[in-house]
Amino acid sequence: MSISSAETAGKTIVPIGGQAKKNQGWNRFKQYYLGPIIAFILFMTLWEIVPTMLGLKHFIFPKPSDVYKAAIDDWSILTAAIQITVVESLIGFAVSAVVGILLSVLLASSKIMERSIYPYAIILQTIPVVAVAPIVVIWFGAGYKSIVVISFLIGFFPVISNTLMGLNSVDKNMDELFTLYNASKWKKMLKLRIPAAMPYIMAGLKISCTLSIVGAIVGEYVAGIGGGKGGLGYAITVAAIQVKTPFLFACGIAAAILGIGFYLIVGIFAKWVLGSWHESAMKVER
């Protein structure tokens, strides 16, 4: 063995690929994260400076520092409202997902049923929720039940629409192959149509999960109750009446963060379901 080989044998050699991996990570950071981070910093800076330059009062247009202070001062109220809205939204979303998928499978199994029932689902979606909400309150009373029903009504249509589209978009050749092997209608549904519709179902769930929060907050405007049992919608209503604009902004930002969180969780679930076999969720090598 040569001297150079002996010296090399006693040392830990850092592979060239390590530096390449670091460069790849930095490039990925620049491509996906650096731009949004810079934009966020610029936006927050302008938001802090512009109201001060224009001399706007905090109850007209609060600065980020005012919103932060209001959130800290009323933290107990804000966290309690967030928890209530999360529970209402989760229940509304879960019901809309289960009912929407099951009803879509039922409609897709019969063209007569689809033509008979689906138009009414469209009509229900076109009715403004603020017009339906008072009726829901009369039927179910003020509080959780009405809010969950309103959340369900808003989140229901994207699920049924996307799922039904996916169930009706099966590859024609695969459908004929199943028919050739004398597969029953329900076997074809379970083995072919539902798996083929999974990307559409996941897209519908991503839309529905954010709309369920909107529905819960709208429901809280109409059917919300106080006494420590009011969600973000109720907190926003009270803040608007009391002209607590910074806290109103804090509630709105909290609602937006909830929507983003719901979307990311459903996105992770969709990637877990589709990641091993569908092109939309698989990593693309560049």
Contacts in CASP RR format, 6 or more apart in sequence:
PFRMAT RR
TARGET T0000
AUTHOR 0000-0000-0000
METHOD contacts of the structure
MODEL  1
MSISSAETAGKTIVPIGGQAKKNQGWNRFKQYYLGPIIAFILFMTLWEIV
PTMLGLKHFIFPKPSDVYKAAIDDWSILTAAIQITVVESLIGFAVSAVVG
ILLSVLLASSKIMERSIYPYAIILQTIPVVAVAPIVVIWFGAGYKSIVVI
SFLIGFFPVISNTLMGLNSVDKNMDELFTLYNASKWKKMLKLRIPAAMPY
IMAGLKISCTLSIVGAIVGEYVAGIGGGKGGLGYAITVAAIQVKTPFLFA
CGIAAAILGIGFYLIVGIFAKWVLGSWHESAMKVER
1 9 0 8 1.000
44 64 0 8 1.000
47 63 0 8 1.000
47 64 0 8 1.000
48 63 0 8 1.000
48 64 0 8 1.000
48 65 0 8 1.000
51 61 0 8 1.000
51 62 0 8 1.000
51 63 0 8 1.000
52 63 0 8 1.000
58 66 0 8 1.000
58 245 0 8 1.000
58 246 0 8 1.000
59 243 0 8 1.000
59 244 0 8 1.000
59 245 0 8 1.000
59 246 0 8 1.000
60 245 0 8 1.000
61 245 0 8 1.000
62 70 0 8 1.000
62 245 0 8 1.000
62 246 0 8 1.000
62 249 0 8 1.000
66 246 0 8 1.000
67 246 0 8 1.000
67 247 0 8 1.000
67 249 0 8 1.000
67 250 0 8 1.000
67 253 0 8 1.000
68 250 0 8 1.000
69 246 0 8 1.000
70 244 0 8 1.000
70 246 0 8 1.000
70 247 0 8 1.000
70 249 0 8 1.000
70 250 0 8 1.000
71 78 0 8 1.000
71 247 0 8 1.000
71 250 0 8 1.000
71 254 0 8 1.000
73 247 0 8 1.000
74 247 0 8 1.000
74 250 0 8 1.000
77 235 0 8 1.000
78 235 0 8 1.000
78 247 0 8 1.000
78 250 0 8 1.000
78 251 0 8 1.000
78 254 0 8 1.000
80 228 0 8 1.000
80 230 0 8 1.000
80 231 0 8 1.000
81 230 0 8 1.000
81 231 0 8 1.000
81 232 0 8 1.000
81 233 0 8 1.000
81 234 0 8 1.000
81 235 0 8 1.000
81 251 0 8 1.000
81 254 0 8 1.000
82 231 0 8 1.000
82 232 0 8 1.000
82 254 0 8 1.000
82 258 0 8 1.000
84 229 0 8 1.000
84 230 0 8 1.000
84 231 0 8 1.000
84 232 0 8 1.000
85 213 0 8 1.000
85 216 0 8 1.000
85 217 0 8 1.000
85 220 0 8 1.000
85 231 0 8 1.000
85 232 0 8 1.000
85 233 0 8 1.000
85 255 0 8 1.000
85 258 0 8 1.000
86 258 0 8 1.000
88 144 0 8 1.000
88 147 0 8 1.000
88 148 0 8 1.000
88 151 0 8 1.000
88 216 0 8 1.000
88 220 0 8 1.000
88 231 0 8 1.000
89 151 0 8 1.000
89 212 0 8 1.000
89 213 0 8 1.000
89 215 0 8 1.000
89 216 0 8 1.000
89 258 0 8 1.000
89 262 0 8 1.000
90 212 0 8 1.000
91 148 0 8 1.000
91 151 0 8 1.000
92 148 0 8 1.000
92 151 0 8 1.000
92 152 0 8 1.000
92 155 0 8 1.000
92 212 0 8 1.000
92 216 0 8 1.000
93 151 0 8 1.000
93 155 0 8 1.000
93 208 0 8 1.000
93 209 0 8 1.000
93 212 0 8 1.000
93 262 0 8 1.000
95 148 0 8 1.000
95 152 0 8 1.000
96 151 0 8 1.000
96 152 0 8 1.000
96 155 0 8 1.000
96 156 0 8 1.000
96 159 0 8 1.000
96 208 0 8 1.000
96 212 0 8 1.000
97 159 0 8 1.000
97 205 0 8 1.000
97 208 0 8 1.000
99 152 0 8 1.000
99 156 0 8 1.000
99 159 0 8 1.000
100 156 0 8 1.000
100 159 0 8 1.000
100 160 0 8 1.000
100 163 0 8 1.000
101 159 0 8 1.000
101 160 0 8 1.000
101 163 0 8 1.000
101 201 0 8 1.000
103 117 0 8 1.000
103 160 0 8 1.000
104 159 0 8 1.000
104 160 0 8 1.000
104 163 0 8 1.000
104 164 0 8 1.000
104 167 0 8 1.000
105 163 0 8 1.000
105 167 0 8 1.000
105 189 0 8 1.000
105 194 0 8 1.000
106 113 0 8 1.000
107 113 0 8 1.000
107 114 0 8 1.000
107 117 0 8 1.000
107 118 0 8 1.000
107 160 0 8 1.000
107 164 0 8 1.000
108 114 0 8 1.000
108 164 0 8 1.000
108 167 0 8 1.000
108 168 0 8 1.000
108 189 0 8 1.000
108 193 0 8 1.000
109 185 0 8 1.000
109 186 0 8 1.000
109 189 0 8 1.000
114 164 0 8 1.000
118 160 0 8 1.000
118 164 0 8 1.000
121 156 0 8 1.000
121 157 0 8 1.000
121 160 0 8 1.000
121 161 0 8 1.000
122 157 0 8 1.000
124 153 0 8 1.000
124 156 0 8 1.000
124 157 0 8 1.000
125 157 0 8 1.000
129 150 0 8 1.000
129 153 0 8 1.000
129 154 0 8 1.000
129 215 0 8 1.000
129 218 0 8 1.000
129 219 0 8 1.000
130 218 0 8 1.000
130 222 0 8 1.000
132 150 0 8 1.000
132 153 0 8 1.000
133 146 0 8 1.000
133 150 0 8 1.000
133 218 0 8 1.000
133 219 0 8 1.000
133 221 0 8 1.000
133 222 0 8 1.000
133 223 0 8 1.000
134 222 0 8 1.000
136 146 0 8 1.000
136 149 0 8 1.000
136 150 0 8 1.000
136 153 0 8 1.000
136 222 0 8 1.000
136 223 0 8 1.000
137 146 0 8 1.000
137 222 0 8 1.000
137 223 0 8 1.000
139 146 0 8 1.000
140 146 0 8 1.000
140 149 0 8 1.000
141 223 0 8 1.000
142 223 0 8 1.000
142 224 0 8 1.000
142 225 0 8 1.000
143 223 0 8 1.000
143 224 0 8 1.000
143 225 0 8 1.000
143 229 0 8 1.000
146 219 0 8 1.000
146 222 0 8 1.000
146 223 0 8 1.000
146 224 0 8 1.000
147 215 0 8 1.000
147 216 0 8 1.000
147 219 0 8 1.000
147 220 0 8 1.000
147 223 0 8 1.000
147 224 0 8 1.000
148 216 0 8 1.000
150 215 0 8 1.000
150 216 0 8 1.000
150 218 0 8 1.000
150 219 0 8 1.000
150 222 0 8 1.000
150 223 0 8 1.000
151 212 0 8 1.000
151 213 0 8 1.000
151 215 0 8 1.000
151 216 0 8 1.000
151 219 0 8 1.000
152 212 0 8 1.000
153 215 0 8 1.000
154 211 0 8 1.000
154 212 0 8 1.000
154 214 0 8 1.000
154 215 0 8 1.000
154 218 0 8 1.000
155 207 0 8 1.000
155 208 0 8 1.000
155 211 0 8 1.000
155 212 0 8 1.000
155 215 0 8 1.000
156 208 0 8 1.000
158 204 0 8 1.000
158 207 0 8 1.000
158 208 0 8 1.000
158 211 0 8 1.000
159 201 0 8 1.000
159 204 0 8 1.000
159 205 0 8 1.000
159 208 0 8 1.000
161 204 0 8 1.000
162 200 0 8 1.000
162 201 0 8 1.000
162 203 0 8 1.000
162 204 0 8 1.000
162 207 0 8 1.000
163 197 0 8 1.000
163 200 0 8 1.000
163 201 0 8 1.000
163 204 0 8 1.000
165 197 0 8 1.000
165 200 0 8 1.000
166 193 0 8 1.000
166 196 0 8 1.000
166 197 0 8 1.000
166 199 0 8 1.000
166 200 0 8 1.000
166 201 0 8 1.000
167 189 0 8 1.000
167 193 0 8 1.000
167 194 0 8 1.000
167 196 0 8 1.000
167 197 0 8 1.000
167 200 0 8 1.000
169 196 0 8 1.000
169 197 0 8 1.000
169 200 0 8 1.000
170 192 0 8 1.000
170 193 0 8 1.000
170 196 0 8 1.000
170 197 0 8 1.000
171 196 0 8 1.000
174 192 0 8 1.000
174 196 0 8 1.000
175 188 0 8 1.000
175 192 0 8 1.000
178 187 0 8 1.000
178 188 0 8 1.000
178 191 0 8 1.000
178 192 0 8 1.000
179 188 0 8 1.000
183 191 0 8 1.000
183 192 0 8 1.000
198 273 0 8 1.000
198 274 0 8 1.000
198 278 0 8 1.000
199 274 0 8 1.000
199 278 0 8 1.000
199 280 0 8 1.000
202 266 0 8 1.000
202 267 0 8 1.000
202 269 0 8 1.000
202 270 0 8 1.000
202 273 0 8 1.000
202 274 0 8 1.000
205 266 0 8 1.000
205 269 0 8 1.000
205 270 0 8 1.000
206 263 0 8 1.000
206 266 0 8 1.000
206 267 0 8 1.000
206 270 0 8 1.000
209 259 0 8 1.000
209 262 0 8 1.000
209 263 0 8 1.000
209 265 0 8 1.000
209 266 0 8 1.000
210 259 0 8 1.000
210 262 0 8 1.000
210 263 0 8 1.000
212 262 0 8 1.000
213 255 0 8 1.000
213 258 0 8 1.000
213 259 0 8 1.000
213 262 0 8 1.000
216 231 0 8 1.000
216 232 0 8 1.000
217 231 0 8 1.000
217 232 0 8 1.000
217 233 0 8 1.000
217 236 0 8 1.000
217 255 0 8 1.000
218 233 0 8 1.000
219 233 0 8 1.000
220 230 0 8 1.000
220 231 0 8 1.000
220 232 0 8 1.000
220 233 0 8 1.000
220 234 0 8 1.000
220 237 0 8 1.000
221 233 0 8 1.000
221 234 0 8 1.000
221 236 0 8 1.000
221 237 0 8 1.000
224 230 0 8 1.000
224 231 0 8 1.000
224 233 0 8 1.000
224 234 0 8 1.000
225 234 0 8 1.000
226 234 0 8 1.000
232 251 0 8 1.000
232 252 0 8 1.000
232 254 0 8 1.000
232 255 0 8 1.000
232 258 0 8 1.000
233 251 0 8 1.000
235 247 0 8 1.000
235 251 0 8 1.000
236 248 0 8 1.000
236 251 0 8 1.000
236 252 0 8 1.000
238 244 0 8 1.000
239 245 0 8 1.000
239 247 0 8 1.000
239 248 0 8 1.000
239 251 0 8 1.000
240 248 0 8 1.000
270 281 0 8 1.000
271 281 0 8 1.000
273 281 0 8 1.000
274 280 0 8 1.000
274 281 0 8 1.000
274 282 0 8 1.000
275 281 0 8 1.000
275 282 0 8 1.000
276 282 0 8 1.000
END
